Amino acid sequence: MSPEWISVAKSAQVPEGGTLQVSCGKEILCLFRIRGQVYATQDTCTHGAASLSEGYVEGEEIECPFHQGLFHIPTGKAVGKPCIVDLRIFEVKEADDEVSIKGCES
């Protein structure tokens, strides 16, 4: 059985160049909008217990608010120390003013 799409936000809630923390099943995710495209990653930094939704977006990267580690948003790759473990990313669909995620733990 394939995972279902879960609606997590209205499109207008995800700011261009910003973040939005959302719940998806049992998971807390961070949504990002870069050049009109919405991306979703786990919200918790892999280096510490920081919420990435409180971080700083620059281009396609999110900077962790605790230790300034960097992640590439579209791929989840850790690209700046002290972060070395990649983020989990999620499939996103945007339609009818809704942002939906596939692959969340329910």
Order of alpha helices (4+ residues) and beta strands (2+ residues): beta-beta-beta-beta-beta-beta-beta-beta-beta-beta
